[in-house]
Amino acid sequence: MNNVIGVDGGGTKCDAVLMDETGTVLGWGRGGPTHGLYVGRDVPIQSMRDAVIGATGGSPMRVARVAGVGLLARLHEWLEQPLEADQFVPCGEQDLGFATALTTHGILVLSGTGSFAYGRTEDGHSRHEGGNGPIIADEGSAYHIGILGIRAAFRAGYSESRRTSLVEAVPRGMGVKDLREVFRLLYIDRIGRTQVASVAQFVDEEAEKGDRVAADMLRRAAGELGELVVEVVHELKMEDADCAMVATGSVAQGSRIFWETLSETALGAAPKLRPIQPKVRPVIGACLLALRDLGVEWDQALLERIVETQEPFVAKLGNGNSHADVALSATQ
């Protein structure tokens, strides 16, 4: 039976998944970030290496296809194990995202460590907005939400209307005792965007518990990214398009309040859009693209098989924001 490997790297982590042609997930590995702009030239290679070795268990292996974002054709040079692939299938982030919803076009909304809004029509016209990094914007990203959450925590004492449980949640999320230590992390230790982005999860948790300020931060971030979605819709003349609007990234796929707010904004411009929060992560989209290149037909039964067999790995990985390497394979 043929096996494939999917690889997906981002600002926080790199995931790799080993899958057979029936859609059975056999292994899942995780490494660190792959955005060289933020972590230097060598870290992305090490991150990808850690992820693939984790997925395969470090065993010599031949696979039919390797698909994903990055210089995958050089993968064999970076690994500490023999890995042969019949063919490498290069993909873009957008392709991975659409594939998680078993489609190739529509609207794609990324909100992970970074963010962007992207549209692709059925005849291939496309539009990309956002994705300019944390200094310029990254509106609606986990980083953006993290910054908003930290600001709200520090402003909680200004007035009664600003009181929020984020005063406790933000330090807890950053692994310190109080806001004084958060201040030190930001201004003295100068932590990076990944650590700030990790706060988004705690903002979402407090919002779900009923904290009004935290919920407002999520809605504000979703509204800003939603504005880009509306612009993409107008630029591509997709106001009447009956197609999927696909969430990708930890925030877009994981936050109910964020996604509902963004969807409301988008549907105001294009009422026939079908908002979808896929049950699989972008790395699974890479596997799906590899399988399609191998001749495997995409259908709901295939996706259900993937969802079923990924569960032990997803449970082990947790929320997906860990920086620790994870190695999970069928050989363990």
C-alpha positions as CSV (number, residue, x, y, z in Angstrom):
1,M,0.0,0.0,0.0
2,N,1.2,3.5,-0.9
3,N,2.0,6.0,1.9
4,V,2.3,9.8,1.6
5,I,3.7,12.5,3.9
6,G,2.2,16.0,4.3
7,V,4.2,18.9,5.7
8,D,2.9,22.2,6.9
9,G,5.1,24.9,8.6
10,G,4.1,28.2,10.1
11,G,5.1,30.9,12.6
12,T,4.7,28.6,15.6
13,K,5.3,25.0,14.5
14,C,5.8,22.6,11.8
15,D,3.6,19.5,11.5
16,A,4.2,16.4,9.4
17,V,1.8,13.5,8.9
18,L,2.3,10.0,7.5
19,M,-0.8,8.6,5.9
20,D,-1.7,5.6,3.8
21,E,-3.8,5.8,0.6
22,T,-7.0,4.8,2.5
23,G,-6.8,8.0,4.6
24,T,-5.5,6.2,7.7
25,V,-3.2,8.5,9.8
26,L,-0.1,6.4,10.7
27,G,2.2,9.0,12.3
28,W,2.3,12.7,13.3
29,G,5.4,14.7,14.1
30,R,6.0,18.2,15.2
31,G,8.9,20.6,15.1
32,G,9.3,24.3,15.8
33,P,8.6,27.4,13.5
34,T,9.5,27.5,9.8
35,H,9.2,31.2,9.1
36,G,12.9,32.1,8.4
37,L,12.0,35.8,8.6
38,Y,11.5,35.5,12.3
39,V,13.8,32.6,13.4
40,G,16.8,32.7,11.0
41,R,17.8,30.3,8.2
42,D,18.7,27.1,10.1
43,V,15.7,26.8,12.4
44,P,13.1,26.0,9.6
45,I,15.3,23.1,8.3
46,Q,15.6,21.7,11.8
47,S,11.9,22.2,12.4
48,M,11.0,20.3,9.3
49,R,13.5,17.6,10.0
50,D,12.1,17.1,13.6
51,A,8.5,16.9,12.3
52,V,9.2,14.4,9.5
53,I,11.3,12.2,11.7
54,G,8.6,12.3,14.4
55,A,5.9,11.2,11.9
56,T,7.9,8.3,10.5
57,G,9.5,7.2,13.8
58,G,12.9,7.7,12.4
59,S,12.8,4.5,10.3
60,P,14.1,4.2,6.7
61,M,11.1,4.6,4.5
62,R,9.9,5.0,0.9
63,V,6.8,7.0,0.3
64,A,4.8,7.6,-2.9
65,R,4.4,11.4,-2.5
66,V,5.5,14.2,-0.2
67,A,3.4,17.4,-0.3
68,G,3.5,20.7,1.5
69,V,4.9,24.2,1.7
70,G,8.6,24.8,1.4
71,L,11.8,23.2,-0.1
72,L,10.5,19.7,0.2
73,A,12.6,18.4,-2.7
74,R,15.7,18.9,-0.4
75,L,14.1,16.9,2.5
76,H,16.3,13.9,2.0
77,E,19.4,16.1,2.5
78,W,18.1,17.4,5.9
79,L,16.9,14.1,7.4
80,E,18.9,11.9,9.6
81,Q,17.2,8.8,8.1
82,P,16.8,7.4,4.6
83,L,13.7,8.8,3.0
84,E,12.8,8.2,-0.7
85,A,9.9,9.8,-2.4
86,D,8.6,9.0,-5.9
87,Q,7.5,12.5,-6.3
88,F,7.4,15.8,-4.4
89,V,4.2,17.9,-4.7
90,P,4.8,21.6,-3.9
91,C,1.8,23.5,-2.6
92,G,0.9,26.9,-1.3
93,E,-0.7,27.7,2.1
94,Q,-3.9,28.4,0.2
95,D,-4.0,25.0,-1.4
96,L,-3.6,23.2,1.9
97,G,-6.4,25.3,3.4
98,F,-8.9,24.6,0.7
99,A,-8.0,20.9,0.6
100,T,-9.1,20.6,4.3
101,A,-12.6,21.4,3.0
102,L,-12.3,19.1,-0.1
103,T,-12.3,22.1,-2.4
104,T,-9.9,24.1,-4.6
105,H,-11.6,27.5,-4.6
106,G,-13.7,29.9,-2.6
107,I,-12.6,32.2,0.3
108,L,-9.8,31.1,2.7
109,V,-9.4,32.9,6.0
110,L,-6.1,32.2,7.8
111,S,-5.9,33.1,11.5
112,G,-3.0,31.4,13.2
113,T,0.2,33.1,14.5
114,G,-0.3,35.3,11.4
115,S,-3.3,36.0,9.2
116,F,-4.5,36.7,5.7
117,A,-7.7,36.7,3.6
118,Y,-7.6,35.0,0.2
119,G,-10.0,34.4,-2.6
120,R,-9.9,32.1,-5.6
121,T,-12.6,31.9,-8.2
122,E,-13.6,28.7,-10.0
123,D,-11.9,30.0,-13.2
124,G,-8.6,30.7,-11.3
125,H,-8.6,34.4,-10.5
126,S,-7.3,35.1,-7.1
127,R,-6.8,37.9,-4.5
128,H,-4.6,37.9,-1.4
129,E,-4.8,40.5,1.4
130,G,-2.9,40.7,4.7
131,G,-0.1,38.5,5.7
132,N,2.3,41.4,6.3
133,G,3.6,40.4,9.7
134,P,3.0,41.7,13.2
135,I,4.6,45.2,12.8
136,I,2.5,46.2,9.8
137,A,-0.7,44.4,10.8
138,D,-1.5,40.6,10.9
139,E,-5.0,41.8,11.8
140,G,-7.1,39.1,13.3
141,S,-4.2,36.8,14.0
142,A,-3.3,35.0,17.3
143,Y,-0.5,37.6,17.7
144,H,-3.1,40.4,17.3
145,I,-5.4,38.8,19.8
146,G,-2.5,38.2,22.2
147,I,-1.5,41.9,22.0
148,L,-5.2,43.0,22.6
149,G,-5.5,40.6,25.5
150,I,-2.3,41.8,27.1
151,R,-3.3,45.5,26.7
152,A,-6.7,44.7,28.2
153,A,-5.1,43.0,31.2
154,F,-2.9,46.0,31.9
155,R,-5.8,48.5,31.5
156,A,-8.1,46.5,33.8
157,G,-7.6,48.9,36.7
158,Y,-8.4,52.0,34.8
159,S,-12.2,51.8,35.4
160,E,-14.9,49.4,36.4
161,S,-15.9,48.9,32.8
162,R,-12.4,47.6,32.0
163,R,-12.3,44.9,34.7
164,T,-11.5,41.5,33.2
165,S,-10.3,38.0,34.2
166,L,-7.5,38.5,31.7
167,V,-5.5,40.0,34.6
168,E,-5.0,36.5,35.9
169,A,-5.3,34.6,32.6
170,V,-2.6,36.5,30.7
171,P,0.2,35.8,33.2
172,R,-1.0,32.2,33.5
173,G,-0.9,31.8,29.7
174,M,2.6,33.2,29.6
175,G,3.9,31.0,32.4
176,V,4.5,33.7,34.9
177,K,3.0,34.9,38.2
178,D,1.6,38.4,37.5
179,L,1.5,41.3,35.1
180,R,4.8,42.7,36.5
181,E,6.5,39.6,35.1
182,V,4.6,39.9,31.9
183,F,6.0,43.4,31.6
184,R,9.5,42.0,32.1
185,L,8.9,39.4,29.4
186,L,7.9,42.0,26.9
187,Y,10.3,44.8,27.6
188,I,13.4,43.2,29.0
189,D,13.4,39.6,27.8
190,R,11.8,40.8,24.5
191,I,9.9,37.6,23.8
192,G,8.9,36.9,20.2
193,R,5.6,36.8,18.3
194,T,5.1,33.1,19.0
195,Q,4.9,33.6,22.7
196,V,2.6,36.6,22.4
197,A,0.4,34.6,20.0
198,S,0.0,31.9,22.6
199,V,-2.0,34.3,24.7
200,A,-4.9,34.1,22.2
201,Q,-6.0,30.7,23.4
202,F,-6.5,32.2,26.9
203,V,-8.4,35.2,25.6
204,D,-10.7,32.8,23.9
205,E,-11.1,30.6,27.0
206,E,-12.0,33.6,29.1
207,A,-14.4,34.9,26.5
208,E,-16.2,31.5,26.5
209,K,-16.5,31.7,30.3
210,G,-18.4,35.0,29.9
211,D,-15.7,37.7,30.2
212,R,-17.1,40.6,28.3
213,V,-13.7,42.3,27.7
214,A,-12.1,39.1,26.4
215,A,-15.1,38.6,24.0
216,D,-14.8,42.2,22.8
217,M,-11.1,41.6,22.0
218,L,-12.0,38.5,19.9
219,R,-14.8,40.4,18.0
220,R,-12.5,43.3,17.4
221,A,-9.8,41.1,15.9
222,A,-12.3,39.2,13.8
223,G,-13.9,42.4,12.6
224,E,-10.6,43.7,11.2
225,L,-9.8,40.4,9.4
226,G,-13.4,40.3,8.2
227,E,-12.9,43.7,6.5
228,L,-10.2,42.1,4.4
229,V,-12.5,39.2,3.5
230,V,-15.1,41.7,2.3
231,E,-12.5,43.5,0.2
232,V,-11.4,40.2,-1.4
233,V,-15.1,39.4,-2.2
234,H,-15.6,42.8,-3.9
235,E,-12.3,42.7,-5.8
236,L,-13.1,39.3,-7.2
237,K,-16.8,40.1,-7.7
238,M,-17.8,37.2,-5.6
239,E,-20.9,38.8,-4.0
240,D,-23.1,36.2,-5.4
241,A,-20.7,33.3,-5.2
242,D,-22.1,30.0,-3.8
243,C,-18.9,28.6,-2.4
244,A,-17.1,27.7,0.8
245,M,-15.4,30.1,3.1
246,V,-12.8,28.0,4.8
247,A,-11.2,28.6,8.2
248,T,-7.6,27.7,8.6
249,G,-5.2,28.2,11.5
250,S,-5.6,27.7,15.2
251,V,-7.8,30.8,15.9
252,A,-10.1,30.5,12.8
253,Q,-10.6,26.8,13.3
254,G,-10.7,26.8,17.1
255,S,-12.6,29.9,18.3
256,R,-16.4,29.9,18.1
257,I,-16.8,33.6,18.9
258,F,-14.1,34.7,16.5
259,W,-15.5,32.6,13.6
260,E,-19.1,33.6,14.2
261,T,-18.1,37.3,14.2
262,L,-16.0,37.0,11.1
263,S,-18.7,35.0,9.2
264,E,-21.4,37.6,10.0
265,T,-19.2,40.3,8.5
266,A,-18.4,38.2,5.4
267,L,-22.0,37.1,4.8
268,G,-23.1,40.7,4.9
269,A,-21.1,41.1,1.6
270,A,-21.6,37.6,0.1
271,P,-24.8,35.9,1.6
272,K,-24.2,32.6,-0.3
273,L,-20.9,31.9,1.2
274,R,-20.8,28.6,3.3
275,P,-18.6,29.2,6.4
276,I,-16.6,26.0,7.2
277,Q,-14.4,25.2,10.2
278,P,-12.7,22.0,9.0
279,K,-12.2,19.2,11.4
280,V,-8.7,18.6,10.1
281,R,-5.6,20.8,10.2
282,P,-3.7,22.2,7.2
283,V,-1.1,19.5,7.3
284,I,-3.9,17.0,6.5
285,G,-4.7,19.2,3.5
286,A,-1.1,18.5,2.4
287,C,-1.8,14.8,2.7
288,L,-5.0,15.1,0.7
289,L,-3.1,16.9,-2.1
290,A,-0.5,14.2,-2.1
291,L,-3.3,11.5,-2.3
292,R,-5.0,13.3,-5.1
293,D,-1.8,13.5,-7.0
294,L,-1.5,9.8,-6.5
295,G,-5.0,9.3,-8.0
296,V,-7.0,8.9,-4.9
297,E,-10.5,10.5,-5.2
298,W,-11.6,13.1,-2.6
299,D,-14.9,12.2,-0.9
300,Q,-16.6,12.4,2.4
301,A,-15.8,8.8,3.3
302,L,-12.0,9.5,2.9
303,L,-12.3,12.6,5.1
304,E,-14.2,10.7,7.7
305,R,-11.5,8.0,7.8
306,I,-8.9,10.7,8.3
307,V,-10.9,12.4,11.1
308,E,-11.4,9.1,12.8
309,T,-7.8,7.9,12.7
310,Q,-6.2,11.3,13.5
311,E,-8.0,11.5,16.9
312,P,-5.2,9.8,19.0
313,F,-2.6,12.1,17.6
314,V,-4.7,15.3,17.9
315,A,-5.5,14.4,21.5
316,K,-1.8,14.0,22.3
317,L,-0.9,17.2,20.5
318,G,-3.5,19.3,22.4
319,N,-4.2,22.8,21.3
320,G,-1.4,22.8,18.7
321,N,0.5,25.7,20.3
322,S,3.2,23.7,22.0
323,H,6.8,24.4,21.0
324,A,8.0,21.0,22.1
325,D,8.8,18.4,19.5
326,V,6.2,15.7,19.3
327,A,6.8,12.2,17.8
328,L,3.9,10.0,17.3
329,S,4.0,7.1,14.9
330,A,2.5,3.7,14.2
331,T,5.8,2.1,15.4
332,Q,5.4,3.5,18.9
